[in-house]
């Protein structure tokens, strides 16, 4: 029996990658034992997104850091707060990490790409290296910002000798920014975009509905008083007034095409839910959807977003999905490969007038819409070849020999 330990920190992006991989693994390698360790409390990381835990039930053993540290108010932790990082660094001391590895006795440990930025995992990584356990850095999302982005294993180690770095996007060239041999960087793909996985999700029973249900995927939103980006913060976030105005445009466009409608916002994991509730109060037909995209896929008719990787899931699943231009779109335009991915005419809307044209085609549901959907799926598939889970499991099999 082979044992695999996967660590999940901060938010659920790691689970978006791991969940379809775990379920596919259970079908092909039922003798493998999977353990998922949430580096914090499960509630504070999943934020009520129940589909993750429901689908993991019976497929993997799920643990929280609290199982090793005892109760702690993880819900109040801010990963940007030095005091919180100090606690987590202390909680992840040598003794604790030794206990964790002694309990799981993993043959393989999976870390999120971006965890190299989190010092509170340093000690765990040191113990994994010291115990000579093979580690894989799995993608945090379907692609980084840019195609040459590379995040070190940690400040003290670019990549351990017994490790490899998985790449999800067909154009990724991470090795160009690293001194690590290029053969340690492996194009695996993104399991969450595999066709067999998406067919399973579409088979989940949907709630009967009379209105047109629209899911709007949003980036992080700053509170009303914030007028400039905080020092060190990326520009993939909306200011309060900026998002309000964009939401007005979405609401007006949808209402003109579908008189009976409801819009639900899928918030970014870092968005304050109370802040979003305040925004929604100004709109009669707007609410909040609190589950993962996997859990929501079969409960909405139309999927909208300003730039976010999450839109790729309904797009490649063949659902009516559209990317609306915004300031944030400019952040990816320096990379032609990303611009090409997100700005295909079959689903990109340069403004709300073009969005309404797309929605009219959806409403009419004729041959033009069927052709548009097919074109959208084929376009996204060029960047994310199918059967990523099988390729990933083949790599794991080689490692575990």
NUTIMAR-820935 format. One line per 3 residues: number of its first residue (from 1); their letters; for each residue z, x, y of C-alpha. Coordinates in nm, 3 decimals. Layout:
<pts>
NUM> A> Z:X:Y; ...
</pts>
This chain:
<pts>
1> XXX> 0.000:0.000:0.000; -0.097:0.133:0.343; 0.120:0.059:0.646
4> XXX> -0.019:0.009:0.996; 0.201:-0.013:1.306; 0.053:-0.144:1.633
7> XXX> 0.244:-0.128:1.962; 0.197:-0.397:2.227; 0.321:-0.333:2.581
10> XXX> 0.321:-0.499:2.922; 0.071:-0.781:2.856; -0.144:-0.937:2.586
13> XXX> -0.465:-0.737:2.631; -0.376:-0.529:2.325; -0.344:-0.849:2.121
16> XXX> -0.691:-0.961:2.227; -0.823:-0.657:2.044; -0.577:-0.649:1.755
19> XXX> -0.563:-1.016:1.651; -0.917:-1.051:1.510; -0.886:-0.705:1.357
22> XXX> -0.564:-0.794:1.175; -0.705:-1.118:1.036; -1.024:-0.950:0.919
25> XXX> -0.818:-0.673:0.762; -0.611:-0.923:0.567; -0.932:-1.061:0.416
28> XXX> -1.081:-0.722:0.325; -0.765:-0.520:0.261; -0.489:-0.760:0.152
31> XXX> -0.279:-0.466:0.033; -0.243:-0.326:0.386; 0.084:-0.409:0.560
34> XXX> 0.055:-0.474:0.933; 0.351:-0.461:1.173; 0.323:-0.556:1.542
37> XXX> 0.596:-0.415:1.765; 0.629:-0.567:2.113; 0.769:-0.298:2.345
40> XXX> 0.990:-0.550:2.525; 1.074:-0.911:2.448; 0.801:-1.120:2.287
43> XXX> 0.841:-1.399:2.545; 0.811:-1.165:2.844; 0.488:-1.017:2.707
46> XXX> 0.314:-1.327:2.568; 0.428:-1.554:2.857; 0.402:-1.866:2.643
49> XXX> 0.053:-1.793:2.508; 0.132:-1.944:2.170; -0.200:-1.889:1.992
52> XXX> -0.129:-1.520:1.938; 0.187:-1.579:1.737; 0.046:-1.883:1.557
55> XXX> -0.252:-1.688:1.427; -0.042:-1.382:1.340; 0.196:-1.591:1.129
58> XXX> 0.172:-1.477:0.769; -0.079:-1.206:0.862; 0.152:-0.943:1.014
61> XXX> 0.522:-0.881:1.058; 0.612:-0.925:1.424; 0.900:-0.738:1.589
64> XXX> 1.043:-0.699:1.936; 1.202:-0.391:2.091; 1.513:-0.612:2.114
67> XXX> 1.534:-0.593:1.734; 1.628:-0.229:1.788; 1.801:-0.227:2.128
70> XXX> 1.989:-0.556:2.113; 1.955:-0.831:2.378; 1.831:-0.721:2.719
73> XXX> 1.682:-0.923:3.009; 1.327:-0.798:2.954; 1.197:-1.109:3.129
76> XXX> 1.321:-0.962:3.456; 1.157:-0.624:3.405; 0.877:-0.514:3.632
79> XXX> 0.667:-0.239:3.480; 0.600:-0.106:3.830; 0.971:-0.081:3.905
82> XXX> 1.126:0.263:3.862; 1.460:0.121:3.748; 1.286:-0.081:3.477
85> XXX> 1.086:0.221:3.367; 1.407:0.419:3.361; 1.566:0.170:3.125
88> XXX> 1.263:0.165:2.899; 1.252:0.545:2.897; 1.617:0.551:2.797
91> XXX> 1.565:0.274:2.541; 1.280:0.471:2.391; 1.492:0.783:2.344
94> XXX> 1.463:1.008:2.044; 1.719:0.825:1.832; 1.558:0.484:1.884
97> XXX> 1.208:0.610:1.808; 1.329:0.783:1.494; 1.485:0.454:1.382
100> XXX> 1.162:0.270:1.445; 0.949:0.514:1.248; 1.207:0.527:0.970
103> XXX> 1.194:0.148:0.938; 0.816:0.108:0.940; 0.715:0.437:0.772
106> XXX> 0.362:0.392:0.912; 0.057:0.570:0.775; -0.122:0.487:1.099
109> XXX> -0.008:0.394:1.451; -0.228:0.211:1.703; -0.171:0.264:2.075
112> XXX> -0.347:0.089:2.364; -0.582:0.321:2.558; -0.399:0.266:2.883
115> XXX> -0.052:0.334:2.749; -0.106:0.697:2.847; -0.002:0.586:3.196
118> XXX> 0.336:0.453:3.080; 0.603:0.727:3.059; 0.844:0.499:2.871
121> XXX> 0.629:0.540:2.559; 0.633:0.919:2.577; 0.916:0.968:2.332
124> XXX> 0.759:0.735:2.079; 0.436:0.929:2.101; 0.620:1.258:2.060
127> XXX> 0.786:1.129:1.745; 0.455:1.005:1.604; 0.301:1.349:1.662
130> XXX> 0.609:1.529:1.526; 0.598:1.317:1.209; 0.227:1.401:1.176
133> XXX> 0.128:1.032:1.170; -0.236:0.964:1.256; -0.280:0.762:1.574
136> XXX> -0.574:0.565:1.712; -0.614:0.477:2.078; -0.764:0.128:2.069
139> XXX> -0.939:-0.040:2.363; -0.734:-0.224:2.622; -1.035:-0.441:2.712
142> XXX> -1.405:-0.474:2.627; -1.467:-0.185:2.866; -1.293:0.038:3.118
145> XXX> -1.374:0.039:3.488; -1.684:0.253:3.455; -1.839:0.404:3.144
148> XXX> -1.686:0.751:3.172; -1.322:0.648:3.218; -1.075:0.834:3.000
151> XXX> -0.697:0.794:2.984; -0.501:1.079:2.829; -0.266:1.019:2.538
154> XXX> 0.009:1.133:2.775; 0.077:1.383:3.055; 0.169:1.647:2.799
157> XXX> -0.119:1.588:2.558; -0.483:1.495:2.614; -0.513:1.378:2.252
160> XXX> -0.314:1.482:1.942; -0.498:1.669:1.667; -0.449:1.377:1.427
163> XXX> -0.599:1.103:1.640; -0.920:0.942:1.755; -1.025:0.737:2.056
166> XXX> -1.213:0.410:1.998; -1.476:0.288:2.242; -1.578:-0.081:2.267
169> XXX> -1.877:-0.076:2.506; -2.214:0.046:2.382; -2.261:0.260:2.696
172> XXX> -1.915:0.423:2.694; -1.918:0.800:2.745; -1.549:0.886:2.754
175> XXX> -1.596:1.230:2.599; -1.776:1.346:2.914; -1.438:1.346:3.093
178> XXX> -1.243:1.515:2.814; -1.215:1.859:2.654; -1.154:1.691:2.316
181> XXX> -1.447:1.727:2.070; -1.696:1.444:2.111; -1.672:1.340:1.744
184> XXX> -1.316:1.221:1.807; -1.456:0.946:2.029; -1.592:0.665:1.813
187> XXX> -1.804:0.366:1.919; -1.637:0.086:1.727; -1.701:-0.222:1.942
190> XXX> -1.479:-0.516:2.031; -1.355:-0.740:1.744; -1.280:-1.028:1.982
193> XXX> -1.656:-1.067:2.034; -1.750:-1.074:1.664; -1.947:-1.384:1.567
196> XXX> -1.744:-1.462:1.253; -1.421:-1.448:1.456; -1.560:-1.678:1.725
199> XXX> -1.680:-1.926:1.463; -1.323:-1.945:1.331; -1.196:-2.020:1.680
202> XXX> -1.458:-2.289:1.739; -1.342:-2.458:1.418; -0.996:-2.518:1.570
205> XXX> -0.966:-2.889:1.643; -1.019:-2.975:2.009; -0.828:-3.227:2.216
208> XXX> -1.039:-3.543:2.278; -1.132:-3.567:2.646; -1.324:-3.801:2.874
211> XXX> -1.342:-3.578:3.180; -1.536:-3.252:3.198; -1.281:-2.975:3.149
214> XXX> -1.350:-2.651:3.335; -1.158:-2.328:3.279; -1.150:-2.085:3.572
217> XXX> -1.042:-1.732:3.484; -0.870:-1.558:3.773; -0.767:-1.205:3.860
220> XXX> -0.426:-1.113:3.999; -0.338:-1.292:4.324; -0.117:-1.136:4.592
223> XXX> 0.152:-1.343:4.774; 0.061:-1.492:5.115; 0.209:-1.210:5.324
226> XXX> 0.013:-0.930:5.162; -0.287:-0.834:5.378; -0.365:-0.487:5.242
229> XXX> -0.372:-0.334:4.897; -0.039:-0.170:4.810; -0.057:0.211:4.778
232> XXX> -0.208:0.308:4.443; -0.311:-0.049:4.356; -0.669:-0.107:4.240
235> XXX> -0.893:-0.352:4.424; -0.931:-0.589:4.128; -0.702:-0.847:4.285
238> XXX> -0.741:-1.132:4.531; -0.550:-1.192:4.851; -0.390:-1.536:4.874
241> XXX> -0.622:-1.687:5.136; -0.923:-1.523:4.976; -0.856:-1.688:4.640
244> XXX> -0.778:-2.024:4.803; -1.119:-2.024:4.971; -1.295:-1.928:4.649
247> XXX> -1.112:-2.205:4.463; -1.225:-2.456:4.728; -1.583:-2.350:4.664
250> XXX> -1.544:-2.392:4.288; -1.374:-2.730:4.325; -1.646:-2.862:4.558
253> XXX> -1.931:-2.735:4.338; -1.787:-2.887:4.020; -1.703:-3.220:4.188
256> XXX> -2.060:-3.262:4.318; -2.207:-3.229:3.968; -1.930:-3.386:3.758
259> XXX> -1.741:-3.669:3.935; -1.492:-3.692:3.647; -1.353:-3.341:3.604
262> XXX> -1.047:-3.124:3.571; -1.021:-2.754:3.652; -0.755:-2.537:3.489
265> XXX> -0.689:-2.182:3.604; -0.624:-1.921:3.340; -0.403:-1.675:3.529
268> XXX> -0.412:-1.299:3.496; -0.101:-1.178:3.307; 0.033:-1.014:3.625
271> XXX> -0.003:-1.326:3.842; 0.314:-1.506:3.948; 0.293:-1.853:3.790
274> XXX> 0.503:-2.009:4.068; 0.262:-1.868:4.326; -0.029:-2.021:4.138
277> XXX> 0.147:-2.358:4.122; 0.174:-2.354:4.502; -0.200:-2.293:4.530
280> XXX> -0.279:-2.574:4.288; -0.077:-2.825:4.493; -0.359:-2.831:4.746
283> XXX> -0.611:-2.955:4.488; -0.606:-3.294:4.318; -0.795:-3.187:4.006
286> XXX> -0.667:-2.830:3.956; -0.392:-2.715:3.719; -0.291:-2.414:3.508
289> XXX> -0.384:-2.331:3.149; -0.118:-2.128:2.971; -0.268:-1.982:2.656
292> XXX> -0.497:-1.698:2.552; -0.873:-1.736:2.579; -0.877:-1.758:2.199
295> XXX> -0.652:-2.062:2.213; -0.847:-2.223:2.498; -1.201:-2.164:2.377
298> XXX> -1.238:-2.498:2.203; -1.057:-2.708:2.462; -1.291:-2.666:2.760
301> XXX> -1.650:-2.764:2.829; -1.738:-2.507:3.096; -1.599:-2.158:3.167
304> XXX> -1.610:-1.999:3.513; -1.486:-1.669:3.645; -1.503:-1.419:3.922
307> XXX> -1.545:-1.077:3.765; -1.322:-1.042:3.459; -1.388:-0.917:3.106
310> XXX> -1.238:-1.238:2.961; -1.554:-1.434:3.045; -1.737:-1.234:2.778
313> XXX> -1.561:-1.433:2.502; -1.698:-1.780:2.588; -2.030:-1.626:2.694
316> XXX> -2.099:-1.467:2.357; -1.954:-1.773:2.179; -2.240:-1.976:2.326
319> XXX> -2.025:-2.184:2.561; -2.154:-2.279:2.910; -2.010:-1.987:3.109
322> XXX> -2.081:-1.845:3.453; -1.978:-1.544:3.662; -1.947:-1.621:4.034
325> XXX> -2.006:-1.345:4.287; -1.707:-1.229:4.494; -1.572:-0.921:4.667
328> XXX> -1.437:-0.795:4.336; -1.789:-0.791:4.189; -1.862:-0.498:4.423
331> XXX> -1.605:-0.288:4.237; -1.826:-0.263:3.926; -2.166:-0.232:4.095
334> XXX> -2.152:0.150:4.112; -2.211:0.146:3.732; -2.558:0.007:3.653
337> XXX> -2.456:-0.073:3.295; -2.173:-0.301:3.409; -2.379:-0.460:3.685
340> XXX> -2.649:-0.534:3.427; -2.395:-0.686:3.188; -2.239:-0.928:3.437
343> XXX> -2.531:-1.017:3.664; -2.787:-1.156:3.422; -2.969:-1.450:3.585
346> XXX> -2.890:-1.675:3.288; -2.522:-1.697:3.391; -2.464:-1.513:3.720
349> XXX> -2.423:-1.720:4.040; -2.468:-1.526:4.363; -2.310:-1.814:4.558
352> XXX> -2.182:-2.168:4.510; -2.526:-2.319:4.570; -2.655:-2.126:4.270
355> XXX> -2.349:-2.225:4.070; -2.437:-2.592:4.132; -2.789:-2.530:4.004
358> XXX> -2.645:-2.383:3.684; -2.405:-2.675:3.645; -2.686:-2.927:3.683
361> XXX> -2.866:-2.765:3.390; -2.545:-2.791:3.186; -2.504:-3.156:3.283
364> XXX> -2.860:-3.244:3.181; -2.806:-3.067:2.847; -3.176:-3.046:2.766
367> XXX> -3.401:-2.774:2.628; -3.350:-2.563:2.942; -2.975:-2.544:2.872
370> XXX> -3.027:-2.459:2.506; -3.262:-2.176:2.606; -3.022:-2.056:2.875
373> XXX> -2.731:-2.040:2.628; -2.940:-1.848:2.378; -3.048:-1.601:2.646
376> XXX> -2.688:-1.549:2.759; -2.564:-1.478:2.408; -2.848:-1.236:2.334
379> XXX> -2.789:-1.056:2.662; -2.417:-0.994:2.604; -2.476:-0.899:2.241
382> XXX> -2.692:-0.604:2.354; -2.376:-0.445:2.493; -2.142:-0.542:2.209
385> XXX> -2.298:-0.520:1.860; -2.164:-0.764:1.604; -1.918:-0.687:1.321
388> XXX> -1.694:-0.455:1.522; -1.398:-0.543:1.299; -1.581:-0.417:0.991
391> XXX> -1.670:-0.091:1.165; -1.310:-0.049:1.283; -1.171:-0.113:0.936
394> XXX> -1.415:0.137:0.788; -1.281:0.399:1.030; -0.924:0.308:0.935
397> XXX> -1.010:0.334:0.567; -1.139:0.688:0.623; -0.823:0.780:0.812
400> XX> -0.594:0.630:0.548; -0.753:0.811:0.252
</pts>
